[in-house]
C-alpha cells in the first residue's frame, strides 16, 4: 500500500524552467530562442495577430436571431425559471395546485421570466396539479406516477 507521504512524480516528469536571455553560456542567450530579427523576435505581438490580414474572428460568418445555429445573442435567449420536483416535494402538500404565481409567493423562483420549466430531479410522493410552461419528460412521468397532473400553459 502506498502512503501519501511516499508519493513522488514519475522520473523525468519534472523539468527545470528554461531561463532564456541569460547569456551565451546558458544556451538560450542573445536571441533567447526567437531567431534573428523580424516582428516575432520583438515584444508586444499578440498570438492571434495574422500579419495584417483580416483575422479569423472577423472572417467567420455571424448568425443572428433565435435558432440553434445562431450565436447565443442575449436579446434572443430565453430565460426559464427552473424548478425541480424535490423543491415541490418540500414546499407543497398533497392535492395542492402549483402555479407560477404560487412558486413566486413561496420563493421557489424569483420571477416567472419567459416561463417556468419543471425538471425531474428528486422524487415526488404527493399528488400535485402542476401548471407550468414546460415539463421535462422525467418530471411529467414522475408527477403522473405520483397521481398528480402536469398541465402545460402557453407563455
SULGISUL-V823359 format. One record per residue. RES is the residue in one small letter. SS is DSSP state (H for helix, E for strand, L for the rest). PHI is phi in degrees with one decimal (none if undefined). NEAR is the number of other ideal C-beta (glycine too) atoms within 12 Angstrom. Layout:
BEGIN
res=RES ss=SS phi=PHI near=NEAR
res=RES ss=SS phi=PHI near=NEAR
END
This chain:
BEGIN
res=x ss=L phi=none near=4
res=x ss=L phi=-87.8 near=7
res=x ss=L phi=-89.6 near=7
res=x ss=H phi=-60.4 near=7
res=x ss=H phi=-76.5 near=6
res=x ss=H phi=-93.6 near=7
res=x ss=L phi=-68.2 near=8
res=x ss=L phi=-139.1 near=12
res=x ss=L phi=-65.1 near=8
res=x ss=L phi=-60.8 near=7
res=x ss=L phi=-59.6 near=7
res=x ss=L phi=87.5 near=7
res=x ss=L phi=-79.2 near=7
res=x ss=L phi=-100.5 near=9
res=x ss=L phi=-121.4 near=8
res=x ss=L phi=-75.1 near=6
res=x ss=L phi=-66.5 near=8
res=x ss=L phi=-77.2 near=13
res=x ss=L phi=-94.5 near=14
res=x ss=L phi=-92.1 near=16
res=x ss=L phi=71.3 near=17
res=x ss=L phi=-119.6 near=15
res=x ss=L phi=103.7 near=12
res=x ss=H phi=-62.7 near=12
res=x ss=H phi=-62.9 near=9
res=x ss=H phi=-75.3 near=15
res=x ss=L phi=94.8 near=15
res=x ss=L phi=-120.5 near=17
res=x ss=L phi=-84.6 near=16
res=x ss=L phi=48.2 near=17
res=x ss=L phi=-87.5 near=17
res=x ss=L phi=55.4 near=20
res=x ss=L phi=77.5 near=17
res=x ss=L phi=-98.9 near=18
res=x ss=L phi=77.6 near=12
res=x ss=L phi=-115.1 near=11
res=x ss=L phi=51.3 near=9
res=x ss=L phi=84.6 near=11
res=x ss=H phi=-62.7 near=15
res=x ss=H phi=-76.2 near=17
res=x ss=H phi=-81.1 near=16
res=x ss=L phi=-100.1 near=13
res=x ss=L phi=-86.0 near=10
res=x ss=L phi=60.1 near=9
res=x ss=L phi=-111.0 near=15
res=x ss=L phi=-64.5 near=12
res=x ss=L phi=-62.7 near=8
res=x ss=L phi=-91.7 near=11
res=x ss=L phi=-67.6 near=15
res=x ss=L phi=-113.5 near=15
res=x ss=L phi=68.8 near=12
res=x ss=L phi=94.1 near=8
res=x ss=L phi=-74.9 near=10
res=x ss=L phi=-61.0 near=11
res=x ss=L phi=-68.2 near=14
res=x ss=H phi=-56.0 near=11
res=x ss=H phi=-65.5 near=13
res=x ss=H phi=-94.3 near=11
res=x ss=H phi=-79.6 near=10
res=x ss=L phi=-72.5 near=10
res=x ss=L phi=-70.6 near=11
res=x ss=L phi=-108.7 near=13
res=x ss=L phi=-87.8 near=14
res=x ss=L phi=-120.9 near=14
res=x ss=L phi=105.9 near=14
res=x ss=L phi=-103.3 near=16
res=x ss=L phi=-155.7 near=12
res=x ss=L phi=-71.3 near=10
res=x ss=L phi=-79.1 near=12
res=x ss=L phi=-71.9 near=16
res=x ss=L phi=-65.1 near=18
res=x ss=L phi=-72.7 near=17
res=x ss=L phi=-76.6 near=15
res=x ss=H phi=-52.2 near=11
res=x ss=H phi=-62.8 near=12
res=x ss=H phi=-99.3 near=16
res=x ss=L phi=-75.8 near=16
res=x ss=L phi=-88.0 near=19
res=x ss=L phi=-113.6 near=20
res=x ss=L phi=-90.2 near=23
res=x ss=E phi=-90.1 near=28
res=x ss=E phi=-95.1 near=29
res=x ss=E phi=-133.6 near=44
res=x ss=E phi=-102.4 near=30
res=x ss=H phi=-62.2 near=37
res=x ss=H phi=-63.5 near=20
res=x ss=H phi=-71.1 near=28
res=x ss=H phi=-64.9 near=43
res=x ss=H phi=-60.0 near=29
res=x ss=H phi=-76.6 near=19
res=x ss=H phi=-101.8 near=23
res=x ss=L phi=-119.9 near=30
res=x ss=L phi=-92.8 near=16
res=x ss=L phi=-61.3 near=17
res=x ss=L phi=84.0 near=15
res=x ss=L phi=-74.6 near=21
res=x ss=E phi=-97.9 near=21
res=x ss=E phi=-104.4 near=40
res=x ss=L phi=-120.5 near=26
res=x ss=H phi=-58.0 near=31
res=x ss=H phi=-64.3 near=18
res=x ss=H phi=-67.7 near=25
res=x ss=H phi=-65.1 near=34
res=x ss=H phi=-67.2 near=18
res=x ss=H phi=-61.6 near=15
res=x ss=L phi=-90.6 near=20
res=x ss=L phi=62.2 near=14
res=x ss=L phi=-81.0 near=30
res=x ss=L phi=-132.7 near=31
res=x ss=L phi=-84.0 near=16
res=x ss=L phi=-154.6 near=17
res=x ss=L phi=-71.1 near=26
res=x ss=L phi=53.4 near=20
res=x ss=L phi=-88.3 near=20
res=x ss=L phi=146.3 near=25
res=x ss=E phi=-101.9 near=39
res=x ss=E phi=-117.1 near=31
res=x ss=E phi=-100.6 near=43
res=x ss=E phi=-111.2 near=27
res=x ss=L phi=-92.7 near=29
res=x ss=L phi=-76.7 near=19
res=x ss=L phi=93.4 near=21
res=x ss=L phi=-113.3 near=20
res=x ss=L phi=-128.0 near=36
res=x ss=L phi=-108.8 near=20
res=x ss=L phi=-101.5 near=24
res=x ss=L phi=-75.2 near=24
res=x ss=L phi=-125.1 near=37
res=x ss=E phi=-101.7 near=24
res=x ss=E phi=-108.6 near=43
res=x ss=E phi=-104.0 near=29
res=x ss=E phi=-152.5 near=40
res=x ss=L phi=-83.0 near=28
res=x ss=E phi=-156.2 near=27
res=x ss=E phi=-126.2 near=33
res=x ss=L phi=-74.8 near=21
res=x ss=H phi=-60.8 near=14
res=x ss=H phi=-68.9 near=20
res=x ss=H phi=-64.9 near=36
res=x ss=H phi=-61.5 near=25
res=x ss=H phi=-64.6 near=18
res=x ss=H phi=-69.8 near=31
res=x ss=H phi=-63.9 near=38
res=x ss=H phi=-70.6 near=22
res=x ss=H phi=-67.0 near=20
res=x ss=L phi=-83.1 near=27
res=x ss=L phi=91.6 near=16
res=x ss=L phi=-97.9 near=31
res=x ss=E phi=-138.1 near=22
res=x ss=E phi=-107.9 near=34
res=x ss=E phi=-110.5 near=23
res=x ss=E phi=-85.8 near=19
res=x ss=L phi=-109.4 near=21
res=x ss=L phi=-80.8 near=10
res=x ss=L phi=-69.6 near=17
END
